[in-house]
Amino acid sequence: MKTDHRVRMSQRMIRRAFLDLLKQKPMQRITVKEVCEEAGIHRGTFYAHYTDLYDLLHQIEEEMTKNLRHALEPLLSTENTDPLQITTAVFQCLQENADLCSAILGNHGEEDFVRRLLEMGREHCIKAYSKYYQNATPFEIEYFYVFASSGCIGLLRKWVEDGMLLPASTVARMAESIMLHGISYLNASDHP
């Protein structure tokens, strides 16, 4: 039991050190030595858990993906899910993983991971938009999703940059309102 606690603590310290460094510079410029120094551990401890920095990043991303899937699972298993519920669940999961979110969405983040996150809710959102906007063609809905999801990434980046002070539900409602109302969102009296 004590060993499990030490393993978890070591992994947590390594992860925190790595993500702190990733906020400062690109992955390619980070070394195992720097991560170990930042975490206050020996290189042997690092290599006991990870083969290299890419393995560490992969494991962090897999954990985040698993958490996001777990959060979305109940929403994606029903036909009556509103896109706002999906957006809110995504934002809440990202807020719960703020350290990873700020590193991934920061200046030196991994764009490929961001794209994979967007793909997770894509099919369900497209299905929901098709239901709500029956006059739109699949082509139009697909393009709308690409546009809206790119805007959401920008909104997420701003939220992270501001320290994620607003509740996830507020940012999700803001994103949904901007998607549904465009520039007229600025004239609405009921801003989140």
N, C-alpha and C positions, 0 to 999 in steps of 0.2 A: 504494500500500500504506500509506504514511504517513497519507494522507488518511482511509482507512478506519479506521485506528486512532484518529485524532482524532475522527472522527464517532462511533465507538463510545464513546469516553471521554466526549464531550460528552453523549451520550444517557444514559450510565450516571450521570453527575453530576446531570443534570436529573431523572432517575427517582428517584435517592436523595433529592434535595432535596424533590421533590414528596411522596414517601412519608413522609419525616420530618415534613413539614408536615401531611399527612393524619392522622398519628397524634395531632396536637395539636388539630386543629380540622376542622370539616366542609368538604367540597369547595367549597361556595358561598362560604366566607370566605377562600379561598386565591386569591392573585393571581399572575399571571405574573411581576410585579415581585418578589414575595417568593421565588418559585421561583428566579429568576435570581440574586437576592442570596444565597440559601442555597447555590446551586450554584457561585457565583463566576463567572458567565458574563454575557454581554451579551444583551439581549432579542432582538437579531438572530439570535443562535445558537439561541435557543429556537425562534423562528419559522422558522428554516431546517429544523427537524425536525418541528414540530407546528403545527397551525393555532390551537389554543387548549388550555386545560387538559383539556377533555373529550376532545379528540383524543389527548392524552397518556395519559389514563386508559384510553381505549379501546384504545390500542396496548399498554399494559401488561397489560390484561385479556386481550387476544387472545394475547399471548405466553404468559401463564400457562395459558390454555385449551389452546393448542397443546401446551405441555409436559405438561399433564395427559392430554390425548388420547394423546400419544405413550407416556406411562407406562402408560395403561390398554389401549392397542390390543392387545397380546399377550394380555391377560387376557380382554378382551371378545370376542375372536375364537374362543374355545373354549367348549364347553358345560360343561366340567368345572371351571370356576373357582369356587372357594369364595368366599363374600362377604368373608371375612377377607382374602383376597389383594387384593381390590379396595380394601377399607378401608385396608390397609397401603400400597398403591401411592399412594392419594390422600394419606395422611398424609406419606409420604416426599416426594412432589412438593411438598407445601406446606412441608415443612421445608427443602427445597432452595431454595425461594422465600420464605424467612422474612421478608424485608423487605416484600414485597407482602402476605404472609399477615397479618403483624401490623398493617399499615395497613387491610387489607380487613376483618379480623375485629375490629378495635379499635372504640372508641366512635364513631368518625366514618366507619366503613367503608361500603361500597356494598352494601346488602342484595340488590340485583338480581343482582350478580355472584355472591354466595353462592348464591342460588337456581339460577342457571345451572350452577354447579359441581355442585350436588346432582342436577340433572337428567341430568348426563352418565352416571352409573352407575345411574340409576334403573331403566331397563328390564331391565338384566342382573341387578340385585339382586332385582327382583320375580320374574324368571324363576327365579333360584336359590332364593329362598324358597319359591316354588310347588313346586319339586322336593323340597326338604327337608321341607316341611310340607304334605303332600298333602291333609290334611283341612281346611285353611284355604280359605276362599273368596277369589276375586280381590279382592273388596271388603275383606275383613279384611287381606289382604296389603298392599293399597294404603294402608290406614290405618296398618298397622304401619310401613311404609316412611316415611310422613310423620312419625310419632312418633319413630322411630329416627333419622332423618336430622336432625330438629330437636335431638335429644339430642346427636348427633355434633357439630353446630355449637357447642353449649354446651361440650362437651368440648374442641373445638378452640380455642375462645376462652380457656378456662382454661389450656390448654397454652401458647398464645401469651402470655398474661398472665404465666405462670411462666417465660417465656424459652425455651420449647421445649427444656428441658434433658433430658427423657426421650427415648429413641430413638422414632422414628415407629412402629416395629413394636410397641413396648411400649404406646403409646397406642392403636394399632389393636386389639391383643389385648384391652385394657381395654374399649374401646368394644364389641367383639364380645361379650365376656363379660357386660357389663351388658345388652346387647340380648337375649342368650339366657337370662340367669338373673335379670334384674331385681334386686330388693333382695337376693336371696340371694347376689349377687356379693360382698357385704360379709362373708359367712360363709365364703367359699371360702378354702382354705389356699394355693392356688397363684396368688395375685394376680400380675399381670405386674410 
